[in-house]
Amino acid sequence: LTGDYADLSLAQSDEVSNLDISVMNGVFSILPSEDDRYGVESKGEVEFQCYVENETLYLSVFPASAYGTKEDAEIILYVPSEEEYDQILLFCSGSSAEIKVPLCGGEMQLSTICGENKFHNEMIFELFNLNAGMGTVWAERIAAADMNVDVSNADVTFHNVSAETLSVGVGMGALDICGETTGDISIS
């Protein structure tokens, strides 16, 4: 799909157990839906593909074409507020990502390449993995049994972290984590 879409309905809340999201362009947001359904809205010159298959919602936002720029592309994914997911795969390389719903479940795989990435609500997972290349990542609350954070050249700030085990690797970037662990901490 290309262009402006409003209220493009994708699925009911009970039809989705996993999210697989890849954003390579523009401004991306996840906001709470008003009707317990998954939906998408787009503005500006944005090319994307979005569908549900085998209980996984796939959203791919493609790189800017010759006719569009990152600044004029925006896509919003609406999700039910109280969902629990088996797995969330989130790859962010647009100009910004802003997540304004609680996310919880079995596994969160978060990769950022650039841009400003903010998580305003609680994230609770058995396994939480972050690979931060460049840009910034900021999160208000994270709880995980196992938490792995790998920072290359990014600036990462996590407040209110609660983890049983924490593994951290930092290259040229910066990492600021405030919180507590009840088990092992590994730093490399």
NORKA-V438721 format. One record per pair of residues at least 6 apart in sequence whose ideal C-beta (glycine too) atoms are under 7 Angstrom apart, sorted by the first residue. I is the first residue (numbers start at 1). GAP is how many residues later the second one is. Records with the same first field share a line. If there is no record, write none. Layout:
I: GAP ; GAP
This chain:
1: 47 ; 48
2: 45
3: 39
4: 38 ; 39
5: 35 ; 36 ; 37
6: 35
7: 32 ; 34
8: 31 ; 32 ; 33
9: 28 ; 30
10: 28 ; 29 ; 30 ; 40 ; 42 ; 47
11: 26 ; 27 ; 41 ; 46
12: 25
13: 23 ; 24 ; 67 ; 70
15: 37 ; 40
16: 22 ; 36 ; 39 ; 41
17: 38 ; 68 ; 69
18: 37 ; 38 ; 67 ; 68 ; 69
19: 38 ; 66 ; 69 ; 70
20: 36 ; 38 ; 69
21: 38 ; 68 ; 69 ; 70
22: 38 ; 69
23: 38 ; 68 ; 69 ; 70 ; 71 ; 74
24: 37 ; 38 ; 39 ; 69 ; 70
25: 21 ; 36 ; 37 ; 38 ; 39 ; 45 ; 48 ; 69
26: 20 ; 35 ; 44 ; 47 ; 48 ; 49 ; 68 ; 69
27: 46 ; 47 ; 67 ; 68 ; 69
28: 33 ; 47 ; 64 ; 66 ; 69
29: 47 ; 69 ; 71
30: 47 ; 49 ; 69 ; 70 ; 71
31: 45 ; 47 ; 69 ; 70
32: 47 ; 49 ; 69
33: 6 ; 45 ; 46 ; 47
36: 44
38: 19 ; 40 ; 41
39: 39
40: 10 ; 19 ; 35 ; 36 ; 37
41: 35
42: 6 ; 32 ; 33
43: 31
44: 24 ; 28 ; 29 ; 30
45: 22 ; 23 ; 27 ; 28
46: 15 ; 22 ; 27 ; 28 ; 29
47: 15 ; 18
48: 11 ; 12 ; 13 ; 14 ; 27
49: 11
50: 8 ; 9
51: 7
59: 18
61: 14 ; 33
64: 6 ; 9
70: 24 ; 25
71: 24
79: 22
81: 20 ; 21
84: 20 ; 21
85: 20
86: 19 ; 20
87: 18 ; 19 ; 20
88: 15 ; 17 ; 20
89: 20
90: 20
91: 20
92: 20 ; 23 ; 25
93: 20 ; 21 ; 22
94: 21
95: 20
96: 19 ; 20 ; 21
97: 18 ; 20
98: 20
99: 19 ; 20 ; 21
100: 20 ; 21
101: 20
102: 19 ; 20
103: 20
104: 19 ; 20 ; 21
105: 20
106: 19 ; 20 ; 21
107: 18 ; 19 ; 20
108: 15 ; 17 ; 20 ; 21
109: 20
110: 19 ; 20
111: 20
112: 20 ; 21 ; 23 ; 25 ; 42
113: 20 ; 21
114: 20 ; 21
115: 20
116: 19 ; 20
117: 18 ; 19 ; 20
118: 20
119: 19 ; 20 ; 21
120: 20
121: 19
122: 19
123: 16 ; 18 ; 19
124: 19
125: 19
126: 18 ; 19
127: 17 ; 18 ; 19
128: 14 ; 16 ; 19
129: 19
130: 7 ; 19 ; 20
131: 19
132: 19 ; 20 ; 22 ; 24 ; 41
133: 19 ; 20 ; 21
134: 19 ; 20
135: 19
136: 18 ; 19
137: 17 ; 19
138: 19
139: 19
140: 19 ; 20
141: 18 ; 19
142: 16 ; 19
143: 19
144: 19
145: 19
146: 18 ; 19
147: 16 ; 18 ; 19
148: 19
149: 7 ; 19 ; 26
150: 19
151: 18 ; 19 ; 20 ; 22 ; 24
152: 19 ; 20 ; 21
153: 18 ; 19 ; 20
154: 19
155: 18 ; 19
156: 17 ; 18 ; 19
157: 19
158: 19
159: 19
160: 18 ; 19
161: 16 ; 17 ; 18
162: 17 ; 18
163: 18
164: 17 ; 18 ; 19
165: 16 ; 18 ; 19
166: 15 ; 19
167: 19
168: 7 ; 18 ; 19
169: 19
